[in-house]
Amino acid sequence: MRPATLYSTEFRRHKESSSLLFRGRSSVAGFVVLLGFLTFASGTLRSVAAQTPVTKLPATVPVLTGIEVLEGQNFAPLRGKRVGLITNQTGVDSQGRRTIDVLKSAPDVKLTALFSPEHGIAGGADEKVGDATDEATGVPIYSLYGATRRPAPEMLANLDALIFDIQDAGVRFYTYTTTMAYCMEAAAKAHISFYVLDRPNPLGGETIEGPMLDPDKLSFTGYFPMPVRYAMTMGELAQMFNAENKIGADLHVVAMNGWKRGETFNEAGLPWISPSPNLRSLTEAYLYPGIEILQAGGVSVGRGTDTPFEILGAPWIDGPKLAAELTRRKMPGVEFAAAQFAPAQDLYAGQMCQGVRIRIAPKDELESMRMGLEIADALHRMYPQNFQLDKTITLLGSQSTVDSLEHGNAPAKIIKSWTPQLDKFRKMRGKYLLYK
């Protein structure tokens, strides 16, 4: 059963007239609306499009994320409750206020504890994180990427509810989804409520890609058997996890207002806040699903450079030859050029690598998982002694896919083989969707 959407009509009217963050949608083809805060003047939204003069756009209803919908309800669902908040730097409202501060000042709501996921409460750590205290509020922060990855019973002892407000990346092996699920399990055991303040899937809510995760490969980077790109929001995922895994949480999704499934993050008009150190732009978020699977095979995916996931290579690669081979494969929405770089850290730190720089345009044509398979296939064929294809199972999560690549099957044939399982997933997924 879907939880009721918590939303105030009066708040919506207020936000339409006075919010600092609006979503510009232009009917003029070719204009790219600058993300960020837009100026409301003379009853018309105005935005600066890339390399164009100021263009007048029609006023539209902004996308209100879960925290703003909750604000519009004057925090009614949380009144009288002692709450814990699972969040990081992406948990902000349209005015840039941290969800931490919003809840701290909410009437008749007692913010008692904070919980941070991988990369920490500020999202800048690339290692295990310890417990701390939030300087602005004095609220203790319990790390869920340090000594434990689940809230311990004592951390929840004085809480009536857990609240989750973190921006996802839309990718199965991104660990924030597992952190949410683990917290739901802990909340169910502690008999406290669980609230998800929903946000858009940055890759959109329609495109499903990649193989299903093998049931015997569940882990912190794969909580539930689903494709690499699942096209669901965190609230929708929470509903699916709760029902399909029989978690039994008292789950409440504070749904967004104004978001449509076909919209990507930039189309929703929200400013990009890097959810982790190496997803610095929406371009990198689009490339991430297909490129990240390659690192386990012995390839630098650009960590330690200014453009992670937009560049890949290794000391044993011939950049021009690889660029030519990938160009020959004619993948939609992506272009390759030879490149060389020396990562400052991570794999091959300080070593000169050759490889390719990746450019995507337009994003809606990119098939990120096809791209990843094509690159893996090319590296396996060109450098069988160097590229460790078998290790890509870590994130691909599908043994049959790795086996097919090792046997020389064409990526197009492998992708087609995913269809029956993806069709079953779509049918199941449909029961938990909140947005059209």
Beta strands, then each sheet from edge to edge (+ up, - down):
strand 1: 39-41
strand 2: 44-48
strand 3: 54-57
strand 4: 81-87
strand 5: 109-116
strand 6: 132-133
strand 7: 140-143
strand 8: 161-165
strand 9: 193-197
strand 10: 250-254
strand 11: 311-314
strand 12: 334-341
strand 13: 353-360
sheet 1: 1+ 2- 3+
sheet 2: 6+ 7- 5- 4- 8- 9- 10-
sheet 3: 11+ 13- 12+
end
